[in-house]
Structure formats: structure tokens, C-alpha cells
Amino acid sequence: MPIEAMVAEGDQVAVYFIFEGKHTGIPFFGIPATEKNVRFSLMMLLRIIDGKIIEKRSHVDVHNILRQLGVNS
């Protein structure tokens, strides 16, 4: 998952990824594996102290993923 953009200020780092993969394995929101390809963006805000991530907030467009899996949300 390559990093598309990253910005840091103070003890916080914002990272933007584009994830591409296949829905296999464990269920996603109760949906059994579909073997469908998915592509979605992921944004993370990390707080780092003494070189360690102590807090992580993330945002992903779940409705977009569900649409790609064929679920009408």
C-alpha cells in the first residue's frame, strides 16, 4: 500500500494511502469473501511520542467498499 501523501507537524503525522486488493479470507462487515477486487482511499492521523505511535485515527469510505462488493447500502 504505497503512501500517496504524508504531512507532519509537531507530534502528529497525516498519511493518505490508496489500497488495492481482493476481498478474501475473513468476512468484511459480515459479508463472506467475494473474491472481488477493491480499491479505496485510507486516511490516518498518527500521534507519535518517543518514536512510538501512541494514537491512531483512521477514516475509510466503507460505503464505497460495500458498493464494490456488490452490497447496496
N, C-alpha and C positions, 0 to 999 in steps of 0.2 A: 504494500500500500504506500505508494510514493507520496511525499509531502508536497502539496501544491503551493502552500504559503505558510509562513511562520512569522510571528511578531512577538517580541519580548519587551517587557518593561517592568523594572523592579523585580519582584519575586513571581511574576506571572508570565506565562507563555501561552499564546493562542496558536493553534495548529489547525490547518484545513487540509483534509485528505479527500481523495476520490477513491472509493473502494469498488473493486470489481471482483466478482466471484460467482460461485454456483451454490445454490441452496441445497445442501446435502446434510446428512447426519441428523442432529437433534432438531426437534420441531422449533419453529420460529413463531412466537405468539400463538402456539397451539396448532400451527399448520405443519403437517408432516412434510418431509423433504419432497420438493417438486422437481429437482434436477434442473430448474430453470436458472439461467444466468441473470444476475442482478448487477446494477451499477447505481451507486448513490454517494452523496457527499456526507462527510462527517466532520463536525467542528468540535474541538476540545479546548478547554481552558484549564491549564495546569497551574498549580501553585507549588513552587519549589523552594525548599529551605534546606541548607547544608547539602546541596546536591541530590536531595531526595524529593520525589513527588509526594506531597502531603495532602493534596486535594486535587480531585479531577471532576470537572463538569463536562458533559458532552451532549451534543444535540445531533440527532439523525432524523431524517424525514421518513418516519415509519410508514406513513400513508403511501409514499412513493414506492417503498419496498413491497408493501402489500399489493399495490396495483401491478407491479412487475410479476408478482407471484400468481396473479390472476384472481385476487380476492377483491371484491367490491366493498370498499369501506364506507 
